């Protein structure tokens, strides 16, 4: 029985989590976000073909970022998701001499500012232009997901969790604005967990896909919208006014269908050294047609791109 996108959404977080656990056996170094994202795209490469195209940019060093495009060829509908990956810090410090308490495990690079950038990386992601829906993808150790501090709690902590960039950015803005002597722990897993949801939201959204091999954009949009609209009153310190404000600030990509986007050119299902993408880009093609609305995708890596 062939593997499905839903199988991948279930198994990939477990794989990522177990690989991060093995990091403790390395004599030096650690797994970077790029490594985990390469595994993510590599797993999706098994689905490459008429319904899924992977494009790699010319520049090799693209960080842990990835763009996803869900495209329904027959209707022209699109959904664009921009993801930035961050990994949980290790159980011990760099020198492996000091243990980090489970409640203190954090995503240390959330306040990263690239050398040539004018602003923090999290603000650039949060302010991604329409129609992009910006998300964080958090990579977590399997041992952390099974620790009593997190096992059985909700939202569920997995080897891969997603969160809306606007929610994480709000936490980071509070941290930056805090008084120097008041150290907010807003990069910690224990603090950010309340914003988490699973990767199945984009790879295995609920509903009948009508025999599609990949999730159509309308289903992914509805799935993400439901996670975004979850009752914020259940979060400590939130009330009905916060829920109303959240709906008013809802990203347009969650409610408006984007029907304007270029047709993906004919060519191979895996494309390298692409000048029109800045980060690895995966296009999920549903609603294929027999006319020229749908590109001709081949598994021949040497095929010419139209």
Beta strands, then each sheet from edge to edge (+ up, - down):
strand 1: 52-57
strand 2: 66-72
strand 3: 77-87
strand 4: 132-139
strand 5: 160-164
strand 6: 197-198
strand 7: 267-268
strand 8: 270-274
strand 9: 280-286
strand 10: 297-298
sheet 1: 6+ 5- 4+ 3+ 2- 9- 1+ 8+
sheet 2: 7+ 10+
end
